[in-house]
Amino acid sequence: MTPFRPKDTNKLGKHIVDLATGEAVGTYGKDPDAVERGKKGGAISGRSKSDSMTREERSDHGRAMAEARWS
């Protein structure tokens, strides 16, 4: 898992100090077990959704997602 890195300069400084002193492990308030369960559930539901769609539906869905991402 990649560690959380704040974008705010002050928060980043505190994060670096916390890491150096051993007070933080890089996740800041996120339960690593919950994160893993969420990733697993998302992968399972995405797979089952794609299995239940026809080829044309998957194509339309992919096209809409690409359009939303790049618009």
All heavy atoms as TSV, in Angstrom:
chain	resi	resn	atom	element	x	y	z
A	1	MET	N	N	0.840	-1.163	0.000
A	1	MET	CA	C	0.000	0.000	0.000
A	1	MET	C	C	0.887	1.229	0.000
A	1	MET	O	O	1.843	1.325	0.754
A	1	MET	CB	C	-0.900	-0.010	1.238
A	1	MET	CG	C	-1.739	1.207	1.303
A	1	MET	SD	S	-2.793	1.482	2.758
A	1	MET	CE	C	-3.002	-0.027	3.532
A	2	THR	N	N	0.558	2.201	-0.849
A	2	THR	CA	C	1.346	3.423	-0.881
A	2	THR	C	C	0.922	4.326	0.267
A	2	THR	O	O	-0.251	4.418	0.587
A	2	THR	CB	C	1.146	4.169	-2.217
A	2	THR	OG1	O	-0.236	4.464	-2.369
A	2	THR	CG2	C	1.641	3.345	-3.378
A	3	PRO	N	N	1.872	4.983	0.894
A	3	PRO	CA	C	1.538	5.831	2.023
A	3	PRO	C	C	0.802	7.097	1.592
A	3	PRO	O	O	0.980	7.580	0.474
A	3	PRO	CB	C	2.891	6.170	2.640
A	3	PRO	CG	C	3.886	5.909	1.595
A	3	PRO	CD	C	3.291	4.897	0.658
A	4	PHE	N	N	-0.011	7.623	2.489
A	4	PHE	CA	C	-0.749	8.859	2.271
A	4	PHE	C	C	0.230	10.024	2.299
A	4	PHE	O	O	1.060	10.123	3.198
A	4	PHE	CB	C	-1.790	9.004	3.375
A	4	PHE	CG	C	-2.473	10.334	3.394
A	4	PHE	CD1	C	-3.465	10.614	2.474
A	4	PHE	CD2	C	-2.135	11.290	4.322
A	4	PHE	CE1	C	-4.102	11.832	2.481
A	4	PHE	CE2	C	-2.770	12.509	4.345
A	4	PHE	CZ	C	-3.756	12.784	3.424
A	5	ARG	N	N	0.167	10.893	1.313
A	5	ARG	CA	C	1.025	12.077	1.268
A	5	ARG	C	C	0.146	13.312	1.115
A	5	ARG	O	O	-0.436	13.530	0.057
A	5	ARG	CB	C	1.991	12.022	0.079
A	5	ARG	CG	C	2.943	10.874	0.122
A	5	ARG	CD	C	4.046	11.150	1.096
A	5	ARG	NE	N	4.998	10.052	1.036
A	5	ARG	CZ	C	5.748	9.702	2.036
A	5	ARG	NH1	N	5.704	10.338	3.155
A	5	ARG	NH2	N	6.571	8.693	1.923
A	6	PRO	N	N	0.040	14.147	2.167
A	6	PRO	CA	C	-0.772	15.356	2.068
A	6	PRO	C	C	-0.198	16.324	1.037
A	6	PRO	O	O	1.013	16.411	0.863
A	6	PRO	CB	C	-0.694	15.966	3.461
A	6	PRO	CG	C	-0.087	14.937	4.338
A	6	PRO	CD	C	0.626	13.970	3.467
A	7	LYS	N	N	-1.074	17.064	0.367
A	7	LYS	CA	C	-0.622	18.051	-0.612
A	7	LYS	C	C	-0.341	19.395	0.036
A	7	LYS	O	O	0.449	20.177	-0.470
A	7	LYS	CB	C	-1.667	18.199	-1.709
A	7	LYS	CG	C	-1.778	16.937	-2.523
A	7	LYS	CD	C	-2.694	17.074	-3.689
A	7	LYS	CE	C	-2.716	15.722	-4.362
A	7	LYS	NZ	N	-3.386	15.604	-5.549
A	8	ASP	N	N	-1.002	19.668	1.154
A	8	ASP	CA	C	-0.764	20.910	1.885
A	8	ASP	C	C	0.635	20.869	2.500
A	8	ASP	O	O	1.038	19.879	3.112
A	8	ASP	CB	C	-1.823	21.072	2.979
A	8	ASP	CG	C	-1.609	22.341	3.784
A	8	ASP	OD1	O	-1.571	23.419	3.171
A	8	ASP	OD2	O	-1.478	22.235	5.025
A	9	THR	N	N	1.389	21.947	2.342
A	9	THR	CA	C	2.780	21.988	2.804
A	9	THR	C	C	2.901	21.769	4.305
A	9	THR	O	O	3.765	21.019	4.763
A	9	THR	CB	C	3.415	23.339	2.435
A	9	THR	OG1	O	3.197	23.587	1.051
A	9	THR	CG2	C	4.891	23.338	2.715
A	10	ASN	N	N	2.023	22.392	5.084
A	10	ASN	CA	C	2.097	22.247	6.538
A	10	ASN	C	C	1.764	20.817	6.969
A	10	ASN	O	O	2.429	20.251	7.838
A	10	ASN	CB	C	1.145	23.224	7.224
A	10	ASN	CG	C	1.562	24.656	7.000
A	10	ASN	OD1	O	2.746	24.961	6.990
A	10	ASN	ND2	N	0.594	25.532	6.811
A	11	LYS	N	N	0.738	20.234	6.370
A	11	LYS	CA	C	0.358	18.861	6.710
A	11	LYS	C	C	1.442	17.878	6.278
A	11	LYS	O	O	1.697	16.889	6.961
A	11	LYS	CB	C	-0.971	18.502	6.066
A	11	LYS	CG	C	-2.141	19.235	6.685
A	11	LYS	CD	C	-3.447	18.848	6.033
A	11	LYS	CE	C	-4.600	19.609	6.638
A	11	LYS	NZ	N	-5.870	19.281	6.007
A	12	LEU	N	N	2.072	18.159	5.140
A	12	LEU	CA	C	3.158	17.300	4.682
A	12	LEU	C	C	4.328	17.342	5.659
A	12	LEU	O	O	4.911	16.307	5.989
A	12	LEU	CB	C	3.623	17.714	3.288
A	12	LEU	CG	C	4.771	16.909	2.697
A	12	LEU	CD1	C	4.394	15.438	2.567
A	12	LEU	CD2	C	5.180	17.473	1.348
A	13	GLY	N	N	4.662	18.529	6.162
A	13	GLY	CA	C	5.735	18.653	7.140
A	13	GLY	C	C	5.444	17.860	8.403
A	13	GLY	O	O	6.300	17.145	8.923
A	14	LYS	N	N	4.210	17.961	8.901
A	14	LYS	CA	C	3.827	17.191	10.085
A	14	LYS	C	C	3.892	15.700	9.802
A	14	LYS	O	O	4.347	14.913	10.623
A	14	LYS	CB	C	2.422	17.569	10.549
A	14	LYS	CG	C	2.002	16.795	11.791
A	14	LYS	CD	C	0.620	17.125	12.221
A	14	LYS	CE	C	0.142	16.391	13.442
A	14	LYS	NZ	N	0.673	15.106	13.728
A	15	HIS	N	N	3.445	15.311	8.622
A	15	HIS	CA	C	3.473	13.895	8.234
A	15	HIS	C	C	4.907	13.369	8.223
A	15	HIS	O	O	5.184	12.278	8.728
A	15	HIS	CB	C	2.828	13.731	6.861
A	15	HIS	CG	C	2.826	12.337	6.353
A	15	HIS	ND1	N	2.095	11.330	6.937
A	15	HIS	CD2	C	3.469	11.767	5.309
A	15	HIS	CE1	C	2.290	10.198	6.278
A	15	HIS	NE2	N	3.122	10.442	5.282
A	16	ILE	N	N	5.830	14.143	7.683
A	16	ILE	CA	C	7.238	13.732	7.626
A	16	ILE	C	C	7.815	13.582	9.033
A	16	ILE	O	O	8.516	12.612	9.338
A	16	ILE	CB	C	8.057	14.725	6.783
A	16	ILE	CG1	C	7.639	14.613	5.313
A	16	ILE	CG2	C	9.550	14.476	6.931
A	16	ILE	CD1	C	8.183	15.694	4.412
A	17	VAL	N	N	7.491	14.535	9.910
A	17	VAL	CA	C	7.964	14.451	11.295
A	17	VAL	C	C	7.369	13.224	11.978
A	17	VAL	O	O	8.064	12.491	12.683
A	17	VAL	CB	C	7.619	15.742	12.073
A	17	VAL	CG1	C	7.882	15.579	13.554
A	17	VAL	CG2	C	8.418	16.915	11.514
A	18	ASP	N	N	6.073	12.987	11.781
A	18	ASP	CA	C	5.423	11.817	12.380
A	18	ASP	C	C	6.067	10.519	11.898
A	18	ASP	O	O	6.270	9.590	12.677
A	18	ASP	CB	C	3.926	11.796	12.063
A	18	ASP	CG	C	3.153	12.855	12.828
A	18	ASP	OD1	O	3.715	13.439	13.780
A	18	ASP	OD2	O	1.984	13.100	12.469
A	19	LEU	N	N	6.385	10.451	10.616
A	19	LEU	CA	C	7.038	9.252	10.087
A	19	LEU	C	C	8.434	9.084	10.689
A	19	LEU	O	O	8.846	7.979	11.035
A	19	LEU	CB	C	7.131	9.315	8.563
A	19	LEU	CG	C	5.825	9.116	7.798
A	19	LEU	CD1	C	6.050	9.376	6.310
A	19	LEU	CD2	C	5.274	7.728	8.005
A	20	ALA	N	N	9.150	10.195	10.821
A	20	ALA	CA	C	10.517	10.133	11.351
A	20	ALA	C	C	10.540	9.720	12.816
A	20	ALA	O	O	11.464	9.041	13.266
A	20	ALA	CB	C	11.200	11.488	11.175
A	21	THR	N	N	9.520	10.115	13.574
A	21	THR	CA	C	9.483	9.790	14.999
A	21	THR	C	C	8.757	8.483	15.278
A	21	THR	O	O	8.675	8.057	16.429
A	21	THR	CB	C	8.807	10.920	15.792
A	21	THR	OG1	O	7.473	11.110	15.305
A	21	THR	CG2	C	9.585	12.215	15.695
A	22	GLY	N	N	8.209	7.868	14.237
A	22	GLY	CA	C	7.522	6.592	14.417
A	22	GLY	C	C	6.090	6.709	14.892
A	22	GLY	O	O	5.471	5.720	15.263
A	23	GLU	N	N	5.533	7.911	14.882
A	23	GLU	CA	C	4.156	8.108	15.328
A	23	GLU	C	C	3.133	7.783	14.252
A	23	GLU	O	O	1.963	7.610	14.543
A	23	GLU	CB	C	3.965	9.549	15.802
A	23	GLU	CG	C	4.766	9.868	17.048
A	23	GLU	CD	C	4.557	11.294	17.513
A	23	GLU	OE1	O	3.522	11.884	17.173
A	23	GLU	OE2	O	5.435	11.809	18.211
A	24	ALA	N	N	3.559	7.717	13.001
A	24	ALA	CA	C	2.625	7.440	11.902
A	24	ALA	C	C	3.189	6.323	11.044
A	24	ALA	O	O	4.399	6.161	10.914
A	24	ALA	CB	C	2.425	8.687	11.053
A	25	VAL	N	N	2.308	5.563	10.451
A	25	VAL	CA	C	2.738	4.489	9.554
A	25	VAL	C	C	2.374	4.804	8.114
A	25	VAL	O	O	2.608	4.012	7.221
A	25	VAL	CB	C	2.132	3.130	9.961
A	25	VAL	CG1	C	2.701	2.682	11.280
A	25	VAL	CG2	C	0.625	3.203	10.006
A	26	GLY	N	N	1.755	5.969	7.873
A	26	GLY	CA	C	1.489	6.391	6.510
A	26	GLY	C	C	0.060	6.254	6.049
A	26	GLY	O	O	-0.245	6.533	4.907
A	27	THR	N	N	-0.869	5.833	6.912
A	27	THR	CA	C	-2.238	5.648	6.457
A	27	THR	C	C	-3.201	6.712	6.971
A	27	THR	O	O	-4.273	6.872	6.430
A	27	THR	CB	C	-2.772	4.268	6.873
A	27	THR	OG1	O	-2.679	4.155	8.276
A	27	THR	CG2	C	-2.011	3.170	6.176
A	28	TYR	N	N	-2.851	7.442	8.027
A	28	TYR	CA	C	-3.635	8.543	8.564
A	28	TYR	C	C	-5.133	8.278	8.621
A	28	TYR	O	O	-5.896	8.717	7.780
A	28	TYR	CB	C	-3.398	9.831	7.773
A	28	TYR	CG	C	-2.283	10.644	8.366
A	28	TYR	CD1	C	-0.985	10.469	7.951
A	28	TYR	CD2	C	-2.548	11.550	9.367
A	28	TYR	CE1	C	0.039	11.196	8.508
A	28	TYR	CE2	C	-1.527	12.288	9.931
A	28	TYR	CZ	C	-0.241	12.105	9.498
A	28	TYR	OH	O	0.753	12.827	10.063
A	29	GLY	N	N	-5.544	7.525	9.615
A	29	GLY	CA	C	-6.959	7.347	9.884
A	29	GLY	C	C	-7.644	6.258	9.095
A	29	GLY	O	O	-8.829	6.048	9.268
A	30	LYS	N	N	-6.966	5.591	8.215
A	30	LYS	CA	C	-7.582	4.521	7.441
A	30	LYS	C	C	-7.166	3.182	8.023
A	30	LYS	O	O	-6.002	2.952	8.297
A	30	LYS	CB	C	-7.173	4.590	5.973
A	30	LYS	CG	C	-7.719	5.797	5.263
A	30	LYS	CD	C	-7.434	5.712	3.790
A	30	LYS	CE	C	-8.014	6.910	3.067
A	30	LYS	NZ	N	-7.803	6.816	1.643
A	31	ASP	N	N	-8.137	2.330	8.206
A	31	ASP	CA	C	-7.876	0.995	8.713
A	31	ASP	C	C	-7.405	0.131	7.538
A	31	ASP	O	O	-8.158	-0.072	6.577
A	31	ASP	CB	C	-9.150	0.418	9.326
A	31	ASP	CG	C	-8.969	-0.991	9.846
A	31	ASP	OD1	O	-7.818	-1.416	10.013
A	31	ASP	OD2	O	-9.992	-1.649	10.097
A	32	PRO	N	N	-6.166	-0.366	7.551
A	32	PRO	CA	C	-5.648	-1.136	6.422
A	32	PRO	C	C	-6.503	-2.362	6.087
A	32	PRO	O	O	-6.668	-2.706	4.919
A	32	PRO	CB	C	-4.252	-1.565	6.875
A	32	PRO	CG	C	-3.872	-0.613	7.954
A	32	PRO	CD	C	-5.152	-0.179	8.587
A	33	ASP	N	N	-7.090	-3.001	7.110
A	33	ASP	CA	C	-7.949	-4.158	6.852
A	33	ASP	C	C	-9.205	-3.744	6.094
A	33	ASP	O	O	-9.648	-4.425	5.171
A	33	ASP	CB	C	-8.339	-4.849	8.157
A	33	ASP	CG	C	-7.148	-5.484	8.845
A	33	ASP	OD1	O	-6.189	-5.861	8.128
A	33	ASP	OD2	O	-7.163	-5.609	10.080
A	34	ALA	N	N	-9.786	-2.608	6.471
A	34	ALA	CA	C	-10.989	-2.116	5.799
A	34	ALA	C	C	-10.682	-1.726	4.351
A	34	ALA	O	O	-11.493	-1.961	3.449
A	34	ALA	CB	C	-11.565	-0.930	6.546
A	35	VAL	N	N	-9.514	-1.153	4.137
A	35	VAL	CA	C	-9.116	-0.774	2.780
A	35	VAL	C	C	-9.007	-2.022	1.896
A	35	VAL	O	O	-9.500	-2.050	0.764
A	35	VAL	CB	C	-7.781	0.006	2.799
A	35	VAL	CG1	C	-7.241	0.197	1.404
A	35	VAL	CG2	C	-7.970	1.350	3.481
A	36	GLU	N	N	-8.389	-3.065	2.420
A	36	GLU	CA	C	-8.246	-4.309	1.649
A	36	GLU	C	C	-9.599	-4.942	1.350
A	36	GLU	O	O	-9.837	-5.420	0.247
A	36	GLU	CB	C	-7.353	-5.306	2.402
A	36	GLU	CG	C	-5.896	-4.926	2.404
A	36	GLU	CD	C	-5.317	-4.779	1.002
A	36	GLU	OE1	O	-5.588	-5.639	0.141
A	36	GLU	OE2	O	-4.620	-3.782	0.766
A	37	ARG	N	N	-10.500	-4.950	2.350
A	37	ARG	CA	C	-11.839	-5.508	2.120
A	37	ARG	C	C	-12.581	-4.711	1.061
A	37	ARG	O	O	-13.283	-5.273	0.223
A	37	ARG	CB	C	-12.633	-5.525	3.427
A	37	ARG	CG	C	-12.213	-6.617	4.391
A	37	ARG	CD	C	-13.218	-6.795	5.510
A	37	ARG	NE	N	-13.531	-5.565	6.220
A	37	ARG	CZ	C	-12.877	-5.089	7.272
A	37	ARG	NH1	N	-11.846	-5.756	7.756
A	37	ARG	NH2	N	-13.249	-3.964	7.853
A	38	GLY	N	N	-12.414	-3.397	1.072
A	38	GLY	CA	C	-13.075	-2.552	0.081
A	38	GLY	C	C	-12.571	-2.824	-1.324
A	38	GLY	O	O	-13.343	-2.882	-2.278
A	39	LYS	N	N	-11.258	-3.005	-1.456
A	39	LYS	CA	C	-10.683	-3.308	-2.772
A	39	LYS	C	C	-11.191	-4.653	-3.281
A	39	LYS	O	O	-11.516	-4.799	-4.451
A	39	LYS	CB	C	-9.155	-3.338	-2.687
A	39	LYS	CG	C	-8.536	-1.983	-2.527
A	39	LYS	CD	C	-7.027	-2.097	-2.441
A	39	LYS	CE	C	-6.383	-0.761	-2.197
A	39	LYS	NZ	N	-4.940	-0.868	-2.053
A	40	LYS	N	N	-11.259	-5.625	-2.386
A	40	LYS	CA	C	-11.707	-6.962	-2.772
A	40	LYS	C	C	-13.167	-6.921	-3.214
A	40	LYS	O	O	-13.531	-7.484	-4.237
A	40	LYS	CB	C	-11.534	-7.925	-1.601
A	40	LYS	CG	C	-11.901	-9.345	-1.930
A	40	LYS	CD	C	-11.660	-10.255	-0.734
A	40	LYS	CE	C	-12.042	-11.677	-1.066
A	40	LYS	NZ	N	-11.906	-12.559	0.083
A	41	GLY	N	N	-14.015	-6.240	-2.452
A	41	GLY	CA	C	-15.429	-6.145	-2.790
A	41	GLY	C	C	-15.656	-5.423	-4.100
A	41	GLY	O	O	-16.504	-5.808	-4.899
A	42	GLY	N	N	-14.893	-4.370	-4.338
A	42	GLY	CA	C	-15.027	-3.634	-5.588
A	42	GLY	C	C	-14.646	-4.477	-6.784
A	42	GLY	O	O	-15.297	-4.437	-7.828
A	43	ALA	N	N	-13.596	-5.264	-6.632
A	43	ALA	CA	C	-13.159	-6.124	-7.730
A	43	ALA	C	C	-14.197	-7.207	-8.016
A	43	ALA	O	O	-14.473	-7.543	-9.169
A	43	ALA	CB	C	-11.816	-6.764	-7.401
A	44	ILE	N	N	-14.788	-7.754	-6.964
A	44	ILE	CA	C	-15.789	-8.803	-7.141
A	44	ILE	C	C	-17.038	-8.242	-7.802
A	44	ILE	O	O	-17.561	-8.827	-8.754
A	44	ILE	CB	C	-16.138	-9.454	-5.778
A	44	ILE	CG1	C	-14.949	-10.254	-5.273
A	44	ILE	CG2	C	-17.370	-10.333	-5.891
A	44	ILE	CD1	C	-15.093	-10.744	-3.856
A	45	SER	N	N	-17.528	-7.096	-7.320
A	45	SER	CA	C	-18.760	-6.549	-7.889
A	45	SER	C	C	-18.539	-6.071	-9.318
A	45	SER	O	O	-19.431	-6.198	-10.161
A	45	SER	CB	C	-19.299	-5.425	-7.016
A	45	SER	OG	O	-18.408	-4.327	-6.998
A	46	GLY	N	N	-17.371	-5.529	-9.619
A	46	GLY	CA	C	-17.088	-5.106	-10.986
A	46	GLY	C	C	-17.048	-6.284	-11.937
A	46	GLY	O	O	-17.556	-6.222	-13.063
A	47	ARG	N	N	-16.472	-7.375	-11.480
A	47	ARG	CA	C	-16.400	-8.578	-12.307
A	47	ARG	C	C	-17.797	-9.144	-12.554
A	47	ARG	O	O	-18.145	-9.515	-13.674
A	47	ARG	CB	C	-15.505	-9.614	-11.619
A	47	ARG	CG	C	-15.392	-10.931	-12.319
A	47	ARG	CD	C	-14.698	-10.753	-13.671
A	47	ARG	NE	N	-14.649	-11.987	-14.388
A	47	ARG	CZ	C	-13.538	-12.564	-14.783
A	47	ARG	NH1	N	-12.386	-12.004	-14.532
A	47	ARG	NH2	N	-13.575	-13.687	-15.446
A	48	SER	N	N	-18.612	-9.221	-11.504
A	48	SER	CA	C	-19.955	-9.785	-11.676
A	48	SER	C	C	-20.808	-8.886	-12.556
A	48	SER	O	O	-21.633	-9.368	-13.328
A	48	SER	CB	C	-20.626	-10.011	-10.323
A	48	SER	OG	O	-20.831	-8.799	-9.662
A	49	LYS	N	N	-20.602	-7.567	-12.462
A	49	LYS	CA	C	-21.355	-6.643	-13.316
A	49	LYS	C	C	-20.980	-6.856	-14.779
A	49	LYS	O	O	-21.844	-6.936	-15.639
A	49	LYS	CB	C	-21.082	-5.201	-12.913
A	49	LYS	CG	C	-21.840	-4.193	-13.749
A	49	LYS	CD	C	-21.593	-2.788	-13.273
A	49	LYS	CE	C	-22.375	-1.814	-14.133
A	49	LYS	NZ	N	-22.269	-0.452	-13.644
A	50	SER	N	N	-19.688	-6.978	-15.054
A	50	SER	CA	C	-19.270	-7.161	-16.444
A	50	SER	C	C	-19.698	-8.529	-16.985
A	50	SER	O	O	-19.988	-8.666	-18.164
A	50	SER	CB	C	-17.762	-6.978	-16.595
A	50	SER	OG	O	-17.070	-8.022	-15.966
A	51	ASP	N	N	-19.755	-9.534	-16.101
A	51	ASP	CA	C	-20.211	-10.858	-16.540
A	51	ASP	C	C	-21.683	-10.854	-16.919
A	51	ASP	O	O	-22.112	-11.618	-17.780
A	51	ASP	CB	C	-19.975	-11.908	-15.446
A	51	ASP	CG	C	-18.505	-12.252	-15.291
A	51	ASP	OD1	O	-17.711	-11.900	-16.193
A	51	ASP	OD2	O	-18.161	-12.869	-14.264
A	52	SER	N	N	-22.472	-9.983	-16.285
A	52	SER	CA	C	-23.909	-9.974	-16.549
A	52	SER	C	C	-24.277	-9.086	-17.737
A	52	SER	O	O	-25.424	-9.088	-18.175
A	52	SER	CB	C	-24.670	-9.504	-15.307
A	52	SER	OG	O	-24.383	-8.146	-15.039
A	53	MET	N	N	-23.326	-8.326	-18.267
A	53	MET	CA	C	-23.609	-7.431	-19.394
A	53	MET	C	C	-23.313	-8.119	-20.722
A	53	MET	O	O	-22.423	-8.964	-20.801
A	53	MET	CB	C	-22.755	-6.169	-19.298
A	53	MET	CG	C	-22.996	-5.319	-18.086
A	53	MET	SD	S	-21.769	-4.024	-17.956
A	53	MET	CE	C	-22.729	-2.627	-18.445
A	54	THR	N	N	-24.039	-7.705	-21.745
A	54	THR	CA	C	-23.747	-8.208	-23.085
A	54	THR	C	C	-22.520	-7.460	-23.620
A	54	THR	O	O	-22.100	-6.445	-23.059
A	54	THR	CB	C	-24.926	-7.965	-24.037
A	54	THR	OG1	O	-25.099	-6.560	-24.212
A	54	THR	CG2	C	-26.202	-8.593	-23.509
A	55	ARG	N	N	-21.985	-7.945	-24.712
A	55	ARG	CA	C	-20.806	-7.308	-25.309
A	55	ARG	C	C	-21.109	-5.859	-25.691
A	55	ARG	O	O	-20.289	-4.962	-25.466
A	55	ARG	CB	C	-20.382	-8.122	-26.531
A	55	ARG	CG	C	-19.171	-7.575	-27.218
A	55	ARG	CD	C	-18.840	-8.393	-28.458
A	55	ARG	NE	N	-17.758	-7.790	-29.180
A	55	ARG	CZ	C	-16.549	-8.315	-29.298
A	55	ARG	NH1	N	-16.279	-9.467	-28.744
A	55	ARG	NH2	N	-15.608	-7.685	-29.966
A	56	GLU	N	N	-22.286	-5.616	-26.236
A	56	GLU	CA	C	-22.655	-4.265	-26.646
A	56	GLU	C	C	-22.814	-3.343	-25.426
A	56	GLU	O	O	-22.386	-2.190	-25.456
A	56	GLU	CB	C	-23.963	-4.299	-27.429
A	56	GLU	CG	C	-24.346	-2.953	-28.016
A	56	GLU	CD	C	-25.591	-3.038	-28.876
A	56	GLU	OE1	O	-25.780	-4.051	-29.572
A	56	GLU	OE2	O	-26.367	-2.066	-28.834
A	57	GLU	N	N	-23.400	-3.864	-24.346
A	57	GLU	CA	C	-23.551	-3.069	-23.124
A	57	GLU	C	C	-22.191	-2.715	-22.527
A	57	GLU	O	O	-21.983	-1.588	-22.072
A	57	GLU	CB	C	-24.385	-3.824	-22.090
A	57	GLU	CG	C	-25.860	-3.924	-22.438
A	57	GLU	CD	C	-26.611	-4.842	-21.498
A	57	GLU	OE1	O	-26.010	-5.776	-20.945
A	57	GLU	OE2	O	-27.824	-4.610	-21.336
A	58	ARG	N	N	-21.259	-3.680	-22.538
A	58	ARG	CA	C	-19.916	-3.398	-22.024
A	58	ARG	C	C	-19.233	-2.334	-22.864
A	58	ARG	O	O	-18.564	-1.443	-22.343
A	58	ARG	CB	C	-19.073	-4.678	-22.010
A	58	ARG	CG	C	-19.379	-5.597	-20.872
A	58	ARG	CD	C	-18.318	-6.665	-20.688
A	58	ARG	NE	N	-18.031	-7.420	-21.895
A	58	ARG	CZ	C	-18.675	-8.516	-22.272
A	58	ARG	NH1	N	-19.656	-8.984	-21.533
A	58	ARG	NH2	N	-18.344	-9.151	-23.376
A	59	SER	N	N	-19.403	-2.409	-24.168
A	59	SER	CA	C	-18.803	-1.431	-25.064
A	59	SER	C	C	-19.371	-0.036	-24.804
A	59	SER	O	O	-18.628	0.946	-24.717
A	59	SER	CB	C	-19.047	-1.841	-26.508
A	59	SER	OG	O	-18.510	-0.883	-27.383
A	60	ASP	N	N	-20.700	0.044	-24.667
A	60	ASP	CA	C	-21.339	1.335	-24.400
A	60	ASP	C	C	-20.887	1.907	-23.058
A	60	ASP	O	O	-20.614	3.099	-22.931
A	60	ASP	CB	C	-22.865	1.195	-24.406
A	60	ASP	CG	C	-23.423	0.904	-25.794
A	60	ASP	OD1	O	-22.707	1.156	-26.789
A	60	ASP	OD2	O	-24.566	0.417	-25.868
A	61	HIS	N	N	-20.816	1.044	-22.049
A	61	HIS	CA	C	-20.394	1.472	-20.721
A	61	HIS	C	C	-18.942	1.968	-20.752
A	61	HIS	O	O	-18.625	3.020	-20.204
A	61	HIS	CB	C	-20.542	0.316	-19.730
A	61	HIS	CG	C	-20.162	0.662	-18.336
A	61	HIS	ND1	N	-20.936	1.478	-17.546
A	61	HIS	CD2	C	-19.086	0.326	-17.593
A	61	HIS	CE1	C	-20.346	1.618	-16.380
A	61	HIS	NE2	N	-19.220	0.921	-16.376
A	62	GLY	N	N	-18.070	1.236	-21.415
A	62	GLY	CA	C	-16.668	1.633	-21.520
A	62	GLY	C	C	-16.507	2.943	-22.266
A	62	GLY	O	O	-15.700	3.794	-21.869
A	63	ARG	N	N	-17.276	3.117	-23.322
A	63	ARG	CA	C	-17.219	4.354	-24.102
A	63	ARG	C	C	-17.665	5.537	-23.228
A	63	ARG	O	O	-17.042	6.597	-23.233
A	63	ARG	CB	C	-18.109	4.248	-25.329
A	63	ARG	CG	C	-17.982	5.410	-26.284
A	63	ARG	CD	C	-18.795	5.221	-27.561
A	63	ARG	NE	N	-18.279	4.094	-28.340
A	63	ARG	CZ	C	-18.921	2.940	-28.500
A	63	ARG	NH1	N	-20.094	2.744	-27.948
A	63	ARG	NH2	N	-18.393	1.968	-29.222
A	64	ALA	N	N	-18.746	5.357	-22.468
A	64	ALA	CA	C	-19.243	6.423	-21.597
A	64	ALA	C	C	-18.222	6.767	-20.517
A	64	ALA	O	O	-18.021	7.947	-20.191
A	64	ALA	CB	C	-20.566	6.001	-20.964
A	65	MET	N	N	-17.564	5.745	-19.956
A	65	MET	CA	C	-16.566	6.000	-18.909
A	65	MET	C	C	-15.355	6.731	-19.477
A	65	MET	O	O	-14.815	7.645	-18.856
A	65	MET	CB	C	-16.130	4.687	-18.247
A	65	MET	CG	C	-17.200	3.993	-17.443
A	65	MET	SD	S	-17.840	4.992	-16.101
A	65	MET	CE	C	-19.430	5.486	-16.759
A	66	ALA	N	N	-14.907	6.341	-20.670
A	66	ALA	CA	C	-13.767	7.009	-21.293
A	66	ALA	C	C	-14.121	8.456	-21.627
A	66	ALA	O	O	-13.324	9.380	-21.415
A	66	ALA	CB	C	-13.349	6.274	-22.549
A	67	GLU	N	N	-15.336	8.662	-22.108
A	67	GLU	CA	C	-15.786	10.020	-22.442
A	67	GLU	C	C	-15.834	10.892	-21.183
A	67	GLU	O	O	-15.407	12.040	-21.193
A	67	GLU	CB	C	-17.165	9.943	-23.084
A	67	GLU	CG	C	-17.605	11.209	-23.787
A	67	GLU	CD	C	-18.890	10.990	-24.536
A	67	GLU	OE1	O	-18.906	10.161	-25.471
A	67	GLU	OE2	O	-19.881	11.638	-24.178
A	68	ALA	N	N	-16.340	10.326	-20.086
A	68	ALA	CA	C	-16.408	11.077	-18.837
A	68	ALA	C	C	-15.013	11.388	-18.325
A	68	ALA	O	O	-14.766	12.489	-17.805
A	68	ALA	CB	C	-17.187	10.265	-17.799
A	69	ARG	N	N	-14.108	10.443	-18.450
A	69	ARG	CA	C	-12.753	10.672	-17.954
A	69	ARG	C	C	-12.031	11.745	-18.739
A	69	ARG	O	O	-11.318	12.578	-18.185
A	69	ARG	CB	C	-11.959	9.367	-18.026
A	69	ARG	CG	C	-10.545	9.518	-17.541
A	69	ARG	CD	C	-9.781	8.242	-17.564
A	69	ARG	NE	N	-8.431	8.485	-17.117
A	69	ARG	CZ	C	-7.562	7.536	-16.895
A	69	ARG	NH1	N	-7.888	6.280	-17.074
A	69	ARG	NH2	N	-6.343	7.822	-16.496
A	70	TRP	N	N	-12.184	11.759	-20.038
A	70	TRP	CA	C	-11.403	12.654	-20.880
A	70	TRP	C	C	-12.132	13.941	-21.249
A	70	TRP	O	O	-11.600	14.742	-21.995
A	70	TRP	CB	C	-10.946	11.925	-22.130
A	70	TRP	CG	C	-10.050	10.787	-21.794
A	70	TRP	CD1	C	-10.350	9.463	-21.877
A	70	TRP	CD2	C	-8.718	10.861	-21.259
A	70	TRP	NE1	N	-9.299	8.694	-21.446
A	70	TRP	CE2	C	-8.281	9.524	-21.057
A	70	TRP	CE3	C	-7.867	11.896	-20.938
A	70	TRP	CZ2	C	-7.023	9.237	-20.544
A	70	TRP	CZ3	C	-6.617	11.595	-20.421
A	70	TRP	CH2	C	-6.216	10.278	-20.237
A	71	SER	N	N	-13.349	14.150	-20.721
A	71	SER	CA	C	-14.049	15.394	-21.055
A	71	SER	C	C	-13.674	16.518	-20.103
A	71	SER	O	O	-13.082	16.335	-19.089
A	71	SER	CB	C	-15.552	15.182	-20.989
A	71	SER	OG	O	-15.984	14.888	-19.686
